[in-house]
């Protein structure tokens, strides 16, 4: 762009300077912080979009420091400012939100925004800028179809993060001087939105069939496979809801800030639209499994929603809830297959999952310990000093699972189910070693904040799983001679 420091550079906010829509994010924040006030949204909107934005801005404040800014555009704006250019933030967002962004960045000389009466977008924005700076008295940076009349009124247009159709429409006017390419959504972004890798956890639905040695029951396996798909879609809907409610917390996390919604790669509005569709598909598949399974699916969904909104912020109860959600998958799998999981299976799995839940929290506390930060983990009820206690509770839960498994192996059920019962004793040693190995890695600060993801990538954990499975196979089939 040809330098012209006498002409102000006007910059849009939503979708341009930041890779998100602040209105949508404030509506989500309201649902998280003041859920009952969500029912007031239609009343506010009936008085105009500007009034809706003002009401939201008065009740929830976004953290301007953690918003997903368009890094390339922001760097360019800083060079323009350093060259003596006057920068104006002009947005349809409410003035309170715009002022917070301007204060944080410190590069804008003036802020023009919606004020509760006028929604400063499209033609109204163009008219306001012409009155303020004169026809073609400014250059404008925008991204959406609403910005077309503003670009037409500007001398030069800068297009940032715009869809292909909008870019073509802007170029037809002939004054596009600079383009910052849009970050296109990719298939991997949607895999991360749906958390497809987390579907591995739903393989627990098949555990009752395996524990009951129903290897040749093809009909039951088909039914549980349908249940697996239903559970996975439900889990993805919950993950989306959790990510949308956790935007502020995720953006403070070194890894979670890169999630599709937190980074702005996928608009939050898409998540709001997709989650109900996934849930509806889940229920439809679940009805094909049976009413018993649908009942447990409903319990899982309700408990995960409760966890996302409240329970994950309550110390100890959060880990117990996570362990229950894992165990619930086994119960749901039993309902799908028409089997009742034994209390031994539920006890062993419950203690294992409780250990993994504490492990997850311990891994999240490690960065606080390393920084010497005594504050509470964001969005959680734990502080850095809790790490040794969390470690002790987690190791104890893991070893309790091994004790319960050892007691089970002395029962009559084992003698009836296995040809070589003594071979299964190896599983106790494998479980103790694996639990110890996971906690050693966490103690060293080498644990992923999701232990399940760590386990499926860790060679030692995979080897433990192979030995565990081999000992069960040997106990089931007996020696070949």
C-alpha positions in Angstrom: 0.0 0.0 0.0 1.3 3.4 -0.9 2.1 5.3 2.3 -0.3 8.2 3.0 0.0 9.2 6.7 -2.5 12.0 6.2 -5.4 9.6 5.5 -6.7 7.6 8.5 -6.7 3.8 8.4 -10.0 2.5 9.7 -10.1 -1.1 11.0 -13.1 -3.4 11.6 -13.0 -5.7 14.7 -15.1 -8.8 14.4 -13.7 -11.3 11.9 -11.1 -8.8 10.8 -8.8 -7.7 13.7 -10.0 -10.7 15.8 -10.7 -14.2 14.4 -14.1 -14.4 16.1 -17.3 -12.6 16.6 -17.4 -10.8 20.0 -21.3 -10.8 20.0 -21.4 -14.6 19.8 -18.7 -15.0 22.4 -20.5 -12.6 24.8 -23.8 -14.6 24.4 -21.9 -17.8 25.3 -20.3 -16.1 28.3 -23.7 -14.9 29.5 -24.9 -18.6 29.2 -22.0 -19.6 31.4 -22.0 -16.8 34.0 -25.7 -15.9 34.1 -27.6 -18.8 32.6 -31.1 -17.5 33.6 -30.5 -14.2 31.8 -30.3 -16.1 28.5 -34.1 -15.9 28.4 -33.8 -12.1 28.2 -32.0 -12.2 24.8 -35.2 -12.1 22.7 -36.5 -9.1 24.7 -33.2 -7.2 24.2 -33.1 -8.1 20.5 -36.6 -6.8 20.0 -35.3 -3.4 21.0 -32.6 -3.5 18.3 -29.3 -5.3 17.8 -27.4 -2.3 19.2 -29.4 -2.7 22.4 -28.7 -6.4 22.6 -24.9 -5.8 22.2 -25.0 -3.1 24.9 -26.9 -5.3 27.4 -24.4 -8.2 26.8 -21.4 -5.9 27.1 -22.7 -4.6 30.5 -23.1 -8.1 31.9 -20.1 -9.9 30.5 -16.6 -8.5 29.6 -14.4 -10.4 27.3 -10.7 -10.6 28.1 -9.2 -8.5 25.3 -5.7 -9.9 26.1 -6.7 -13.4 25.2 -8.8 -12.8 22.1 -7.5 -14.6 18.9 -6.1 -11.7 16.9 -5.2 -11.8 13.3 -1.4 -11.8 13.8 -0.4 -10.8 10.3 -2.8 -7.9 10.2 -1.9 -6.7 13.7 1.8 -6.7 12.8 1.0 -4.6 9.7 -1.1 -2.2 11.7 1.7 -1.7 14.1 4.1 -0.8 11.3 1.5 1.7 9.9 1.2 3.2 13.4 5.0 3.5 13.7 5.0 5.3 10.3 2.8 8.0 11.7 -0.6 6.7 10.5 -3.8 7.5 12.4 -5.6 4.3 13.2 -9.3 4.2 13.9 -11.1 1.1 15.3 -14.6 1.2 13.8 -16.9 -1.7 14.6 -20.5 -2.8 15.0 -19.5 -4.3 18.4 -20.6 -2.4 21.5 -18.4 0.6 22.5 -17.5 -1.1 25.8 -16.0 -4.1 24.0 -14.3 -2.0 21.4 -12.7 0.3 24.0 -11.4 -2.7 25.9 -9.7 -4.0 22.7 -8.3 -0.5 22.0 -6.9 -0.1 25.5 -5.2 -3.5 25.3 -3.6 -3.0 21.9 -2.7 0.7 22.4 -2.4 1.5 18.7 -5.7 3.2 18.0 -6.2 6.9 18.1 -10.0 6.8 18.0 -12.8 4.3 18.5 -16.2 4.3 16.7 -18.7 1.7 17.8 -22.3 0.8 18.4 -23.7 2.8 21.3 -26.9 1.0 22.3 -29.0 3.0 19.9 -27.2 2.7 16.5 -25.8 -0.5 15.2 -22.7 0.7 13.4 -22.5 -1.7 10.5 -22.8 -1.8 6.7 -24.4 1.3 5.3 -24.6 3.1 8.7 -20.9 2.5 9.2 -20.1 3.9 5.7 -22.3 7.0 6.2 -20.7 7.6 9.6 -17.2 7.4 8.2 -18.0 9.7 5.3 -19.5 12.3 7.7 -16.4 11.9 9.9 -13.6 11.9 7.3 -15.3 12.9 4.0 -15.8 10.9 0.8 -12.8 8.7 0.1 -11.1 10.4 3.1 -10.1 7.1 4.7 -8.8 3.6 4.0 -10.7 0.7 5.4 -9.8 -2.8 6.6 -12.7 -5.3 6.7 -13.7 -8.9 6.0 -17.4 -9.4 5.4 -20.2 -8.7 3.0 -21.4 -5.9 5.4 -18.2 -4.1 4.6 -18.8 -3.8 0.9 -20.5 -0.3 1.2 -17.7 0.8 3.5 -15.1 -0.2 1.0 -17.0 1.6 -1.8 -16.9 4.8 0.3 -13.2 4.4 1.1 -10.3 5.5 -1.0 -8.4 2.2 -0.6 -9.7 -1.1 0.6 -7.8 -3.7 2.6 -9.4 -7.1 2.7 -8.5 -9.3 5.7 -9.7 -12.9 6.4 -12.6 -12.6 3.9 -14.4 -15.5 2.2 -13.6 -15.9 -1.5 -17.0 -14.5 -2.6 -16.6 -11.3 -0.5 -13.1 -10.8 -1.8 -14.3 -11.0 -5.4 -17.1 -8.6 -4.7 -14.7 -6.1 -3.2 -12.3 -6.4 -6.1 -15.0 -5.6 -8.6 -15.1 -2.1 -7.1 -11.4 -1.7 -8.1 -9.9 -0.1 -5.0 -8.6 -3.2 -3.2 -5.0 -2.4 -2.4 -3.9 -5.2 0.0 -5.3 -8.6 0.9 -4.6 -10.7 4.0 -5.7 -14.2 3.0 -8.4 -16.0 5.0 -7.5 -19.0 7.1 -9.6 -21.6 5.5 -11.1 -24.3 7.6 -9.6 -27.8 7.0 -10.8 -31.3 7.7 -8.4 -31.6 10.6 -10.1 -28.6 12.2 -13.4 -30.5 12.3 -11.7 -33.6 13.5 -10.5 -31.6 16.4 -13.9 -30.0 16.9 -15.5 -33.4 17.1 -12.6 -34.8 19.1 -12.6 -38.0 17.0 -9.5 -39.2 18.9 -11.6 -39.1 22.1 -13.9 -41.7 20.6 -11.3 -44.3 21.8 -12.7 -43.9 25.2 -16.1 -45.2 24.0 -14.5 -48.6 23.2 -15.2 -49.2 26.9 -18.8 -50.0 25.7 -17.4 -53.3 24.4 -15.8 -54.3 27.7 -18.9 -56.1 29.1 -19.0 -58.3 26.0 -15.3 -59.1 26.4 -15.6 -59.8 30.1 -18.5 -62.1 29.6 -16.6 -64.0 26.8 -19.4 -63.3 24.3 -16.9 -63.5 21.4 -19.2 -65.3 19.0 -22.4 -63.3 19.6 -22.5 -61.4 16.3 -25.9 -59.7 17.0 -24.7 -58.3 20.4 -21.5 -57.0 18.8 -23.5 -55.3 16.1 -25.8 -53.7 18.7 -22.9 -52.5 20.7 -21.2 -51.0 17.6 -24.4 -49.0 17.0 -24.2 -47.9 20.7 -20.6 -46.9 20.2 -21.5 -44.6 17.3 -24.4 -43.1 19.3 -22.2 -42.5 22.3 -19.5 -41.0 20.2 -21.8 -38.5 18.6 -23.2 -37.6 22.0 -19.7 -37.2 23.4 -18.7 -34.9 20.4 -21.8 -32.7 21.1 -20.7 -32.4 24.7 -17.1 -31.6 23.8 -18.3 -28.8 21.5 -20.5 -27.4 24.3 -17.6 -27.7 26.8 -15.2 -25.9 24.4 -17.7 -23.1 23.8 -18.2 -22.6 27.5 -14.5 -22.8 28.2 -13.2 -20.3 25.6 -11.7 -18.0 28.2 -10.0 -20.8 30.1 -8.7 -22.5 27.0 -7.1 -19.3 25.8 -5.0 -19.1 28.9 -3.7 -22.7 28.4 -0.5 -23.2 26.4 -2.0 -26.0 24.3 -5.8 -25.6 24.5 -5.6 -22.1 23.1 -4.9 -23.7 19.8 -8.3 -25.5 19.8 -10.5 -24.6 16.8 -12.9 -22.4 18.7 -10.4 -20.8 21.0 -8.1 -19.9 18.1 -10.9 -18.7 15.9 -10.3 -21.2 13.1 -13.9 -22.4 13.5 -16.6 -19.8 14.2 -18.3 -20.3 17.6 -21.7 -19.9 15.8 -21.0 -23.1 13.9 -20.5 -25.0 17.1 -23.8 -23.7 18.4 -25.5 -25.0 15.3 -23.7 -28.4 15.0 -23.9 -29.6 18.6 -27.7 -30.0 18.6 -27.5 -31.9 15.3 -25.0 -34.3 16.7 -27.1 -34.9 19.8 -30.2 -35.5 17.7 -28.3 -38.1 15.6 -27.0 -39.7 18.7 -30.5 -40.2 20.1 -31.8 -41.5 16.8 -29.0 -44.2 16.8 -29.6 -44.9 20.5 -33.3 -45.6 19.9 -32.1 -48.3 17.5 -30.2 -49.9 20.4 -32.9 -50.0 23.0 -34.6 -48.0 25.7 -32.2 -49.2 28.4 -29.2 -47.8 26.5 -31.0 -44.5 25.8 -31.6 -44.1 29.5 -27.9 -44.5 30.3 -27.1 -42.2 27.4 -29.3 -39.6 28.9 -27.6 -40.0 32.3 -24.2 -39.6 30.6 -25.3 -36.4 28.7 -26.9 -34.8 31.8 -23.8 -35.6 34.0 -21.4 -34.3 31.4 -23.4 -31.1 31.1 -23.4 -30.7 34.9 -19.7 -31.4 34.9 -19.0 -28.7 32.2 -21.1 -26.1 34.0 -20.4 -26.7 37.6 -18.7 -29.9 38.8 -15.3 -29.4 37.1 -14.8 -26.4 39.4 -15.3 -28.4 42.6 -12.2 -30.1 44.0 -12.4 -33.9 44.4 -15.9 -34.0 43.1 -14.6 -33.2 39.6 -12.3 -36.2 39.6 -15.0 -38.5 41.0 -17.3 -37.3 38.3 -14.8 -38.0 35.5 -14.2 -41.5 36.9 -18.0 -42.0 36.9 -18.3 -40.9 33.3 -15.8 -43.5 32.2 -17.5 -46.2 34.3 -20.8 -45.2 32.9 -19.6 -46.2 29.5 -19.2 -49.7 30.7 -22.7 -49.8 32.2 -24.1 -48.4 29.0 -22.3 -51.0 27.0 -23.8 -53.7 29.2 -27.3 -52.3 28.7 -26.7 -52.3 24.9 -25.6 -56.0 25.0 -28.2 -57.1 27.5 -25.5 -57.9 30.1 -25.1 -56.8 33.7 -21.4 -55.9 34.3 -20.1 -57.5 37.5 -19.4 -55.4 40.5 -15.8 -56.6 40.2 -15.4 -55.1 36.8 -17.1 -51.8 37.8 -14.9 -51.6 41.0 -11.6 -52.2 39.1 -12.5 -49.8 36.3 -13.8 -47.2 38.7 -10.5 -47.0 40.7 -8.4 -47.0 37.5 -10.4 -44.1 36.1 -10.3 -42.3 39.4 -6.5 -42.6 39.3 -6.4 -41.3 35.7 -8.7 -38.4 36.7 -6.4 -37.3 39.4 -3.5 -37.8 37.0 -5.2 -35.3 34.6 -5.4 -32.7 37.4 -1.9 -33.3 38.5 -0.6 -32.7 34.9 -2.6 -29.5 34.8 -1.0 -28.3 38.0 2.6 -29.0 36.9 2.9 -25.7 34.9 1.8 -23.8 38.0 4.5 -25.5 40.1 7.2 -24.8 37.5 6.2 -21.1 37.4 6.0 -20.9 41.1 2.4 -19.7 40.7 0.3 -20.1 43.9 -2.9 -19.0 42.2 -5.7 -21.4 41.5 -5.7 -23.2 38.1 -8.0 -21.2 35.8 -11.5 -22.7 35.8 -10.5 -25.3 38.4 -10.6 -25.4 42.2 -7.0 -26.6 42.7 -3.9 -24.6 43.6 -0.3 -25.6 43.0 0.2 -26.7 46.6 -2.5 -29.4 46.1 -0.2 -31.3 43.6 1.4 -33.6 46.2 -2.0 -34.5 47.7 -3.5 -35.1 44.2 -0.6 -37.3 43.4 -1.1 -39.3 46.6 -4.8 -39.8 46.0 -4.2 -40.8 42.4 -1.6 -43.4 43.1 -3.7 -44.8 46.0 -6.7 -45.1 43.7 -4.6 -46.9 41.0 -3.2 -49.4 43.5 -6.7 -49.9 44.9 -7.7 -51.1 41.5 -4.9 -53.6 41.5 -5.9 -54.9 45.0 -9.5 -55.3 43.8 -8.3 -57.2 40.7 -6.2 -59.5 42.8 -9.2 -60.3 45.1 -11.3 -61.0 42.0 -8.8 -63.5 40.7 -9.3 -65.7 43.8 -13.0 -66.0 43.2 -15.0 -68.9 41.8 -15.9 -66.9 38.6 -12.3 -66.9 37.4 -12.1 -70.7 37.8 -15.3 -71.1 35.7 -14.4 -68.6 32.9 -10.7 -69.4 32.4 -8.9 -72.6 31.4 -5.6 -71.4 32.9 -6.7 -69.1 35.8 -3.1 -68.6 37.2 -2.0 -66.9 34.0 -4.3 -64.0 34.6 -2.3 -63.1 37.8 0.2 -61.4 35.5 -2.4 -58.7 34.9 -2.1 -57.5 38.5 1.6 -56.8 38.1 1.1 -55.1 34.7 -1.6 -52.8 36.2 0.7 -51.9 39.1 3.6 -51.2 36.8 1.5 -49.1 34.4 -0.1 -47.0 37.1 3.4 -46.4 38.6 4.8 -45.5 35.2 2.1 -42.9 34.4 2.6 -41.2 37.7 6.3 -41.2 37.3 5.9 -39.5 34.0 3.6 -36.9 35.6 6.0 -36.4 38.5 8.7 -35.6 35.9 6.4 -33.1 34.1 6.2 -35.4 31.0 2.5 -36.2 31.1 0.0 -34.9 28.5 -3.0 -33.2 30.1 -5.2 -36.0 28.8 -3.7 -39.3 30.2 -5.7 -41.4 27.7 -4.2 -39.6 24.8 -0.7 -40.0 26.4 -1.4 -43.8 26.8 -2.3 -44.5 23.2 0.9 -42.8 22.0 3.3 -44.0 24.7 5.3 -47.2 23.8 5.5 -48.4 27.4 1.8 -48.1 27.9 1.1 -49.9 24.6 3.5 -52.7 25.6 1.7 -53.0 29.0 -1.6 -53.2 27.1 -0.2 -56.0 24.9 1.1 -58.0 27.8 -2.2 -57.5 29.7 -4.2 -58.8 26.6 -1.7 -61.7 26.1 -2.2 -62.8 29.7 -6.0 -62.8 29.3 -5.8 -64.7 26.1 -3.5 -67.3 27.6 -5.8 -67.6 30.6 -8.8 -68.0 28.3 -7.4 -70.4 25.7 -5.0 -72.3 27.9 -1.7 -73.8 26.7 -1.7 -75.2 23.1 -0.3 -78.6 24.3 
